[in-house]
Amino acid sequence: MSLTLDPALGVGGMLQQMQRMQQQMRTLEQASQAKPAVPNFSSGQFNGAQNINEQAPLGTVTGPSAADEVGTFGDLLHESMETVNNIQHHATDLQTRFDLGDRSVTLADVMISSQKSRIAFETTVQVRNKMVEAYRTISQMQI
C-alpha cells in the first residue's frame, strides 16, 4: 500500500486523499485487532466453529470495531480542513478589498489575516506529514 499526498491538489484534494488514507488505516487497525485462527486438533474445532470447514472466509476481519472513534476523528479532521479553508478565503477577501480601496480594511488587518492563513496552512501541512509518517509506519508493519 502506498499513498503520497500532492500539495498541488489544494485543500479539497488533500482532504480526499487523507480520507482514503484514513480508510486504509481503519482497515489495517481492524486487521491487527482480529484474533488469529488457532485450530484445536483434539476436538476438530476451529475458533469455536463446529467444524474446521465452517471457518470464516479468508480476508474476513473479525473483532471489535472502532468505527465510532474513527468517525469522530474523521469529523474533526474535516472540520479543521474547512476552518483552514475559511481562514484562507477570509485572508484573500481582505486582501482583495484592500486592493480595491475599501477604507474599512486596514493594511494591519490584511497582514494579520495573511499571517493567520499562512500559519494555519503550515500547521495543516505538518499534521499531514505526521499522518503520512504514521501511515507508512503502520503499512510497513508485519501482520
C-alpha positions, -999 to +999 in steps of 0.1 A: +000+000+000+014+033-009-001+068-008+016+101-015-002+134-008+002+160-035+001+196-021-007+209-056-042+194-053-052+221-027-071+216+005-100+197-011-078+172-029-057+167+001-088+161+022-099+134-002-065+117-001-064+119+037-099+103+038-087+074+016-056+071+039-079+071+069-100+043+054-068+022+047-056+029+083-090+018+096-088-015+076-053-021+090-064-014+125-093-039+122-069-065+107-045-060+136-073-065+161-085-097+146-078-128+166-056-153+148-073-185+140-059-214+161-072-249+154-080-272+182-070-305+167-082-327+196-118-315+192-118-308+155-129-272+162-115-240+147-120-208+168-153-221+183-167-233+149-184-266+149-161-280+123-128-268+107-147-265+074-170-238+089-143-212+094-148-176+082-137-170+046-103-156+040-100-119+042-129-116+067-120-092+095-134-100+130-130-083+163-142-051+179-149-022+157-135+013+164-158+030+139-172+054+165-137+067+174-125+068+138-157+086+127-152+112+153-115+117+142-126+120+106-152+146+115-126+165+135-102+164+106-128+175+081-138+204+104-102+215+108-097+214+070-128+236+065-115+260+091-082+264+073-100+269+040-123+295+056-092+314+070-076+314+036-107+327+019-111+354+045-074+365+040-079+366+003-111+385+006-095+411+029-066+415+005-089+420-024-110+445-006-078+464+005-065+464-031-098+478-044-096+507-019-121+496+007-114+522+036-129+498+062-099+474+057-065+484+070-031+471+060-027+457+095-059+437+091-047+423+058-012+414+072-026+398+103-051+377+083-025+367+059-002+355+086-030+336+103-037+319+070+000+311+065+003+296+100-029+276+096-017+261+063+017+253+076+002+236+106-021+216+083+009+205+062+028+194+093-002+174+105-005+158+071+033+149+072+029+133+106-002+113+094+017+102+063+047+091+085+023+072+108+006+056+078+039+045+064+050+030+097+017+011+101+018-001+064+053-015+069+043-035+100+042-072+097+007-086+103 
